[in-house]
Amino acid sequence: MAEPHAQHVAAYQADPDEVGRVLLLYSGGLDTSVMLRWIQERYAAEIVTLTVDLGQPDEDWDVVVGKARDLGAADALLVDAREEFAREYVLPAIKANALYGGGYPLFTALGRPLIAKLAVEHARATGCDTIAHGCTGKGNDQVRIEATVATLDPQLKIIAPVREWRMGREEEIAYARKHGIPVKGGTEVPPYSIDDNLWGRSSEGGAIEDLEEPPHDDVFRLVSRPEDAPDQPELVRVGFERGCPVSLDGERLELVELLERAADAGRRHGVGIVDHIEDRVVGLKVRDLYEVPAAAIVMPAHRELEKLVSTIHQNNFKRALEDKWAYLCYAGLWYEPLRSDLDAYMDAANELVTGEVTMRLYKGSATPVARSSPFALYDRSLASFGESGGEFSQAASPGFIELLTLQTRMAHRIRSRAGEEPGQRGEE
């Protein structure tokens, strides 16, 4: 199954004779369960598994860890990283209004550098010389994980069995059955590739790859279909302090619980389904289906509050930096110094982003319908059509209009005259 050993193109790629003890990033799914056994055969290596809890719903971690030990892991580690993920990764993304390609809130991209960082820490602590992951050669996650590992510890080697063995799903299932590896659901489970955490869920592959077909109903396991959502809307009030979500409907919550409750509300109302065409770092254009109920509520609320408290110049300028922040995260460049520079700006820009925004959830939509802030750049007496005076002088408007349109009016006159000259329209 493995191809003959070839010369590596990256210094961190492991040769079989260099591998002694491997830390395997382990989810308990088919790929990583098969590779736990495959690495032992291919590299004759001792394996320590690392499973990271980022808020994946409906996971039984005792079962996952127990399965790793049953399959021969020398040790099976479980790390609850939900708080760190929310505070150090999701929160900066909220402050940056980070959406890659205008639709993807980066939940997988945010999780991978944290998982890789933890892998480096635990590889050092358990005496592992190599880190193994289950990413394919066509995806972004290999970039995110390997870039992080190579940055944090250049001495560690990396192996990526899926890039080596060239097994498809059916071959993996056959290998698993041959070696007594439990296969959940056999071949009847829809062949979607799933990744999820407390910030969202992705599905790709299988029928999703047919761009001419709408998503099948079996894709959606997190968010209700909008047509099945309640017939009555729900109002959710999100409170922020300095850009950080701190409350729902007036109740102060820790960030993880707040995101989980926001997700529950969004799930009920079919909020957060994103059908997205995406440009991967490796050059492919793919279709992904995302279910992001928490992000679909919290991020528009945050952006709405920013609009209220920031000047037009701040808001317009920040959008360009948001796109750059999102790209760096998406591309696996979490430790690029520019991202830290951008974080400093995002923190400064969010210094006065304090207040509340009410979101209306209904049949798949999350819409801001009310907002308040002690720092709002809004004065009802100035904005109202029924009042005048104060800092706004309507009498000054004609002069403002004349100056604002000066160059536009001059350009129109000059171009109009030029168009009337002989020869401009084929005239002789």
Order of alpha helices (4+ residues) and beta strands (2+ residues): beta-alpha-beta-alpha-beta-alpha-alpha-alpha-beta-alpha-beta-alpha-alpha-beta-beta-beta-beta-beta-alpha-beta-beta-alpha-alpha-alpha-beta-beta-alpha-alpha-alpha
